[in-house]
Structure formats: structure tokens, C-alpha cells
């Protein structure tokens, strides 16, 4: 007969083992190796420089690509998810860069910068399939034209610098929208470059790249809004099981259908081919 202490220890060990397995399975960090830049990359919001190098992320509705040379890391992200696009413009989009797991040297590039003038109605409208593509393109083009600056932030999201897209820091950013695809491009200097603002990494090193779109305050509050028998803005109908409940448990139609981008990559920088 096993003692109670022995059984307790076995149970504790199994719990730890299961926790490790579950944690590993839930991890959203993907390891990949960047491609060596063997062609000119124009940071202009056009994916023609990224042919055959973009990797689709299952169930996340976006694709990414990474390239590097000895002086720069190049990043491209594309999505055709309208809600993700609007989240990026309204809430702001951050690309976090952490060299060799050193959180103290973590750097964030926030672009687009949040635009609180984009309201709930536009959020809902972007998710309606009946809106003609040319109208969507017009809306996004207007938003693109308003992007002139970006922020450099630290790990606590404290702004370190506000720079124009035309700058002398070696950081280039580009946005584009074509054939229903929204394109984000970034060029950031590496340690071997002569720029002051750079990632403290060299070819062959590993960089954690984390993409983050924050939720707007009104999105977080959707589940707390009283129903009061009022039809949601935009003409949507509440589920019959929630009428009279006094709360909207599922949020407003069109807003709950797309999670913000929140995904990480451990990117191994390619070394120059011999």
C-alpha cells in the first residue's frame, strides 16, 4: 500500500508535467529563419519584393515574411481581414523587437499610430460584405494618406521618439492596399550598421518579433453595455436569448468576429551565404 505522502508527490509531479505540456501547446511563438536579402526591397507597401517568401499563419488571417542582410532586418505582414486593418489604424500597431531574449533591450515600433477619430460605426461598416470593394479601398486609402509619423517606444510602451517617415535613422516603414490585401513593411537597422537606433543583433543571432494590435477601450466595454431594448447601431439584431437580460454578453455585431493581432516569432537571422 502506498503512503499518502507518496501519492501526493506523484500527483504533484503529474500536475507539473501536464502544466508544461499544456503551456507548450498553447504557445503562440513560432521559430523561423529569415531569408538572406538577395534582391532590392523597397519599403513602399508593395509585396512584389516578397514573392515566395511570405508564410501564412493558419487561423490568424495574416501572412509574414522576414529577410535580412548584415545591416538591416526587413519585415512584411499582409492581411485581408478588414477588422484587423481597422484595429491597426484605430488602436495602433506595434512591432516589438527583442534581441537574444534580452527584455531590457526590447524596442517597439508603433505604426500606424492610434487614431481615435475612427468610431464604432466605421468599425462595423468595414465588416459588412455588401460594401463594394472600391468603397473599402477609398476608406483605407484615406487612412493611409494620414500616416506621416511613427513612434519608437520602450518595453513599458513609453515613447522614446517620434519620427517622420522621412528620417535619417535608417528606419523605413511602408503601408499599402491592393487587391483587398493590406501590406505593412518595416526596415530596421541591426547592430553592425552605423545608425544610433538599432537592434542589438547580428547575422546568425535570434530576435523575437512580436506583432501587437491593442484593443480600443470601447471594444473592451462592449460586453458591459446595457441592452435597454435598443437595437445595436448599424441595424444588427441581438440574439433572442439575450433580449431582456440587461447585458450584451457577446458585444456588438461585427466587432467580436476578429481578434487583434497578437503573435510572436523567434527569428534566426540568416548569415551571408559564402
WOKANOR-V728570 format. One record per pair of residues at least 12 apart in sequence whose ideal C-beta (glycine too) atoms are under 10 Angstrom apart, sorted by the first residue. I is the first residue (numbers start at 0). J is the second residue. If there is no record, write none. Layout:
{{I/J} {I/J}}
This chain:
{{26/263} {27/56} {27/59} {27/209} {27/261} {27/262} {27/263} {27/264} {28/207} {28/208} {28/209} {28/262} {28/263} {28/264} {28/265} {29/54} {29/56} {29/63} {29/262} {29/263} {29/264} {29/265} {29/266} {30/205} {30/207} {30/263} {30/264} {30/265} {30/266} {30/267} {31/54} {31/63} {31/64} {31/65} {31/208} {31/264} {31/265} {31/266} {31/267} {32/65} {32/67} {32/205} {32/265} {32/266} {32/267} {32/268} {32/269} {33/52} {33/64} {33/65} {33/66} {33/67} {33/68} {33/72} {33/73} {33/74} {33/202} {33/206} {33/208} {33/264} {33/266} {33/267} {33/268} {33/269} {34/49} {34/51} {34/52} {34/64} {34/65} {34/66} {34/67} {34/73} {34/269} {35/66} {35/67} {35/68} {35/69} {35/202} {35/268} {35/269} {35/270} {35/271} {35/272} {36/48} {36/66} {36/67} {36/68} {36/69} {36/70} {36/71} {36/72} {36/73} {36/269} {36/271} {37/66} {37/68} {37/272} {38/50} {38/52} {38/66} {40/64} {40/66} {40/68} {40/71} {40/73} {40/75} {40/171} {40/173} {40/184} {40/186} {41/171} {41/173} {41/184} {41/186} {42/71} {42/73} {42/74} {42/75} {42/164} {42/170} {42/171} {42/172} {42/173} {42/174} {42/183} {42/184} {42/185} {42/186} {43/171} {43/173} {43/174} {43/175} {43/182} {43/184} {44/75} {44/77} {44/143} {44/172} {44/173} {44/174} {44/175} {44/176} {44/177} {44/180} {44/181} {44/182} {44/183} {44/184} {45/75} {45/173} {45/175} {45/177} {45/182} {45/184} {46/62} {46/64} {46/75} {46/77} {46/175} {46/177} {46/178} {46/180} {46/182} {46/184} {47/177} {48/64} {48/66} {48/73} {48/75} {48/184} {49/62} {49/63} {49/64} {49/65} {49/66} {49/73} {49/74} {49/75} {49/77} {49/182} {49/184} {50/64} {51/64} {52/64} {52/65} {52/66} {52/73} {52/75} {53/65} {53/75} {53/76} {53/77} {54/264} {55/77} {56/76} {56/78} {56/210} {56/260} {56/262} {56/264} {58/258} {59/78} {59/80} {59/83} {59/210} {59/258} {59/260} {59/261} {59/262} {60/78} {60/79} {60/80} {60/82} {60/83} {60/257} {60/258} {60/260} {61/76} {61/77} {61/78} {61/79} {61/80} {61/83} {61/180} {61/181} {61/183} {61/210} {61/260} {61/262} {62/75} {62/76} {62/77} {62/78} {62/79} {62/180} {63/75} {63/76} {63/77} {63/78} {63/183} {63/208} {63/210} {63/262} {63/264} {63/266} {64/76} {64/77} {64/184} {65/206} {65/208} {65/264} {65/266} {65/267} {65/268} {65/269} {66/186} {66/268} {66/269} {67/187} {67/189} {67/200} {67/201} {67/202} {67/204} {67/206} {67/266} {67/267} {67/268} {67/269} {67/270} {67/271} {68/189} {68/191} {68/192} {68/202} {68/268} {68/269} {68/271} {69/189} {69/190} {69/191} {69/192} {69/201} {69/202} {69/268} {69/270} {69/271} {70/169} {70/186} {70/188} {70/189} {70/190} {70/191} {70/192} {70/193} {70/194} {70/197} {70/202} {71/169} {71/170} {71/171} {71/185} {71/186} {71/187} {71/188} {71/189} {71/191} {71/192} {71/194} {71/197} {71/198} {72/96} {72/185} {72/186} {72/187} {72/188} {72/189} {72/197} {72/198} {72/200} {72/202} {72/206} {72/208} {72/266} {72/268} {73/171} {73/184} {73/185} {73/186} {73/187} {74/94} {74/96} {74/108} {74/172} {74/183} {74/184} {74/185} {74/186} {74/187} {74/208} {74/210} {74/264} {74/266} {75/173} {75/182} {75/183} {75/184} {75/185} {76/92} {76/94} {76/181} {76/182} {76/183} {76/184} {76/185} {76/208} {76/210} {76/260} {76/262} {77/175} {77/176} {77/177} {77/180} {77/181} {77/182} {77/183} {77/184} {78/179} {78/180} {78/181} {78/182} {78/183} {78/257} {78/260} {79/176} {79/178} {79/179} {79/180} {79/181} {80/125} {80/126} {80/179} {80/181} {80/256} {80/257} {80/258} {80/260} {81/122} {81/124} {81/125} {81/126} {81/127} {81/128} {81/130} {81/135} {81/138} {81/139} {81/179} {81/181} {81/253} {81/256} {81/257} {82/122} {82/123} {82/125} {82/126} {82/253} {82/254} {82/255} {82/256} {82/257} {82/258} {82/259} {83/125} {83/181} {83/212} {83/257} {83/258} {83/259} {83/260} {84/111} {84/125} {84/135} {84/138} {84/139} {84/142} {84/174} {84/176} {84/179} {84/180} {84/181} {84/183} {84/212} {84/257} {85/114} {85/117} {85/121} {85/122} {85/123} {85/124} {85/125} {85/126} {85/138} {85/139} {85/142} {85/181} {85/212} {85/215} {85/254} {85/257} {86/113} {86/117} {86/122} {86/125} {86/212} {86/213} {86/214} {86/215} {86/218} {86/254} {86/257} {86/258} {86/259} {86/260} {87/110} {87/111} {87/113} {87/114} {87/142} {87/174} {87/181} {87/183} {87/210} {87/212} {87/213} {87/259} {87/260} {88/111} {88/112} {88/113} {88/114} {88/116} {88/117} {88/121} {88/125} {88/138} {88/139} {88/142} {88/143} {88/145} {88/146} {88/174} {88/181} {88/212} {89/111} {89/113} {89/114} {89/115} {89/116} {89/117} {89/118} {89/119} {89/121} {89/122} {89/142} {89/212} {89/213} {89/214} {89/215} {89/217} {89/218} {90/111} {90/112} {90/113} {90/114} {90/115} {90/117} {90/211} {90/212} {90/213} {90/214} {90/215} {90/216} {90/218} {90/259} {91/109} {91/110} {91/111} {91/112} {91/113} {91/114} {91/115} {91/149} {91/150} {91/152} {91/156} {91/211} {91/212} {91/213} {91/215} {92/108} {92/109} {92/110} {92/111} {92/112} {92/113} {92/149} {92/174} {92/183} {92/210} {92/211} {92/212} {92/213} {92/259} {92/260} {93/107} {93/108} {93/109} {93/110} {93/150} {93/152} {93/156} {93/209} {93/210} {93/211} {93/212} {93/213} {93/260} {94/106} {94/107} {94/108} {94/109} {94/110} {94/149} {94/172} {94/183} {94/185} {94/187} {94/208} {94/209} {94/210} {94/211} {95/107} {95/108} {95/109} {95/152} {95/154} {95/156} {95/206} {95/207} {95/208} {95/209} {95/210} {95/211} {95/263} {96/108} {96/185} {96/187} {96/197} {96/198} {96/199} {96/200} {96/206} {96/207} {96/208} {96/209} {96/266} {97/154} {97/198} {97/199} {97/200} {97/205} {97/206} {97/207} {97/208} {97/209} {97/263} {97/265} {98/189} {98/190} {98/197} {98/198} {98/199} {98/200} {98/201} {98/204} {98/205} {98/206} {98/207} {98/268} {99/198} {99/199} {99/200} {99/201} {99/204} {99/205} {99/206} {99/207} {100/205} {100/206} {100/207} {100/265} {101/199} {101/200} {101/207} {102/154} {102/207} {103/153} {103/154} {104/153} {104/154} {104/198} {104/199} {104/200} {105/152} {105/153} {105/154} {105/155} {105/198} {105/207} {105/209} {106/151} {106/152} {106/153} {106/154} {106/159} {106/187} {106/196} {106/197} {106/198} {106/199} {107/150} {107/151} {107/152} {107/153} {107/154} {107/155} {107/156} {107/157} {107/158} {107/159} {107/209} {107/211} {108/149} {108/150} {108/151} {108/152} {108/162} {108/170} {108/172} {108/185} {108/187} {108/196} {109/148} {109/149} {109/150} {109/151} {109/152} {109/156} {109/158} {109/161} {109/211} {109/213} {110/146} {110/148} {110/149} {110/150} {110/151} {110/162} {110/164} {110/170} {110/172} {110/173} {110/174} {110/183} {110/185} {111/142} {111/143} {111/145} {111/146} {111/148} {111/149} {111/172} {111/174} {111/183} {111/212} {112/145} {112/146} {112/147} {112/148} {112/149} {112/150} {112/158} {112/161} {113/150} {113/213} {113/215} {114/142} {114/145} {114/146} {115/215} {115/216} {115/217} {116/145} {117/138} {117/142} {117/215} {118/215} {118/217} {118/232} {119/215} {119/217} {119/218} {119/221} {119/231} {119/232} {119/233} {119/251} {119/253} {119/254} {120/232} {120/233} {121/138} {121/142} {122/215} {122/217} {122/218} {122/233} {122/251} {122/253} {122/254} {122/257} {123/231} {123/232} {123/233} {123/234} {123/235} {123/251} {123/252} {123/253} {123/254} {124/138} {124/233} {124/253} {125/138} {125/139} {125/253} {125/257} {126/233} {126/252} {126/253} {126/254} {126/256} {126/257} {127/233} {127/234} {127/235} {127/252} {127/253} {132/178} {132/179} {135/176} {135/179} {136/176} {136/177} {136/178} {136/179} {138/176} {139/174} {139/175} {139/176} {139/179} {139/181} {140/175} {140/176} {142/174} {142/176} {142/181} {143/173} {143/174} {143/175} {143/176} {143/181} {144/174} {146/164} {146/172} {146/173} {146/174} {147/163} {147/164} {147/165} {148/161} {148/162} {148/163} {148/164} {148/165} {148/166} {148/172} {149/161} {149/162} {149/163} {149/164} {149/166} {149/170} {149/172} {149/185} {150/162} {151/168} {151/170} {151/196} {156/211} {156/213} {159/196} {160/196} {162/196} {166/196} {167/194} {167/195} {168/187} {168/188} {168/194} {168/195} {168/196} {168/197} {169/186} {169/187} {169/188} {169/189} {169/192} {169/193} {169/194} {169/195} {169/196} {169/197} {170/185} {170/186} {170/187} {170/188} {170/194} {170/196} {170/197} {171/184} {171/185} {171/186} {171/187} {171/188} {172/184} {172/185} {172/186} {172/187} {173/185} {173/186} {183/210} {183/260} {185/208} {187/206} {187/208} {189/201} {189/202} {189/204} {189/206} {189/268} {190/202} {190/204} {198/268} {200/266} {200/268} {201/268} {201/270} {202/267} {202/268} {202/269} {202/270} {202/271} {203/267} {203/268} {203/269} {203/270} {203/271} {204/266} {204/267} {204/268} {204/270} {205/265} {205/266} {205/267} {205/268} {206/264} {206/265} {206/266} {206/267} {206/268} {207/263} {207/264} {207/265} {207/266} {208/262} {208/263} {208/264} {208/265} {208/266} {209/260} {209/261} {209/262} {209/263} {209/264} {209/265} {210/259} {210/260} {210/261} {210/262} {210/263} {210/264} {211/259} {211/260} {211/261} {211/262} {211/263} {212/257} {212/258} {212/259} {212/260} {212/261} {212/262} {213/259} {213/260} {213/261} {214/254} {214/258} {214/259} {214/261} {215/254} {215/259} {217/251} {217/254} {218/250} {218/251} {218/254} {218/255} {218/259} {219/250} {220/250} {221/247} {221/248} {221/249} {221/250} {221/251} {221/254} {221/255} {222/246} {222/247} {222/248} {222/249} {222/250} {222/251} {222/255} {223/246} {223/247} {223/248} {223/250} {224/246} {224/247} {224/250} {224/251} {225/244} {225/245} {225/246} {225/247} {226/241} {226/242} {226/243} {226/244} {226/245} {226/246} {226/247} {226/248} {227/245} {227/247} {228/242} {228/243} {228/245} {231/247} {231/250} {231/251} {231/252} {231/253} {231/254} {232/251} {232/252} {233/251} {233/252} {233/253} {233/254} {234/252} {235/251} {235/252} {235/253} {235/254} {236/252} {237/249} {237/251} {237/252} {238/252}}
